[in-house]
Amino acid sequence: MKTKIIKIGNSQGIRIPKSILEQTQLKNVVELEIKDDYLIIKSSNKPRQGWDAAFKKMSENQDDKLLDINNPKINSLWDKDHWEW
């Protein structure tokens, strides 16, 4: 699909058809990214969205334990001799 760049105040912009907005689920705020000579418009997700549910599931599955506490496979001599807290 081709569209024209239009003047919007002191800036310029494009009109995105409703059908494309629905297909891409773009909402009020988007992220713009430049890659090579392409302009990429992405949905702006909230940082850490869904983490609370993931942590709850980890806790229910008992997958929320520290892995490196007293684990000789993970702890190394470097950790014991050189690491400072």
N, C-alpha and C positions, 0 to 999 in steps of 0.2 A: 504494500500500500504506500502510496506517495501522499505527502501533505506539504503545505507551504509553511514557511517560517513567517510568523506575523509579528507586528510591532505591538508590544504591551507596555505602555508608559515609556520609560527609558530603556526597557529591556526588549527582548524578543522571545517568542515561544512558539509552541506548536499546539494544535488542538488534537486531543486523543479521542477518537470515537468511543461512544459508550460501549459498543460491542467488544472492543479491545480491552477497555477497563474491566469489564465483567470477566472476560477470559483470563486476564492476568491477575485479577483480584487486587488491583492497585487501589489504594484509598487516598486519604487526604495528604499524607506525607510520604514522599518517596526518596530514595537515595540515587544520586547521579554518580556514575563512574565512567571514567575515560579509559579505554583499553585500545592501544594502537590508535587507529583513527575512528573508533566507534564510540558512540555515546550509549551507555547502558543505563536504563531506568529500572530500578528494582524496588520492590516493596520494602518499606522501612519497618522491620520487625523490632519489637522491644527487646533490648538486651536481656539475656537470661530468661527469656519467655519459656515457660514450661519447666523451669528448673525445680520449682517447689514440688510438682507432681513427681518428677524423676527422683528427687531426694527421698520423698515419702516411699516410693516403690523400692528404692535401694534399702531403706530402713526395714521395710516389711520383709525383704528377702535376705536381710542381715548382710548386705553387701556394702555397708557403710563403715567398715572397720579399717583402721590404718594398716597398710600393707607392710610397712617397714619397721614396725616395733618388734624388736628381738627376732628378726628373721635373718638368719645367717646367709641365706641366698641373696638377700638384697643388701644388707649392711656389709660394708667392705672395711679393710684396714684403713683406707683413706678416711672413711667416715669416723672411725674411732680415734685416729691419730691427728687429723688435721681439721676436722669440722668443729666450729665453735658456735654455741648458741648464745 
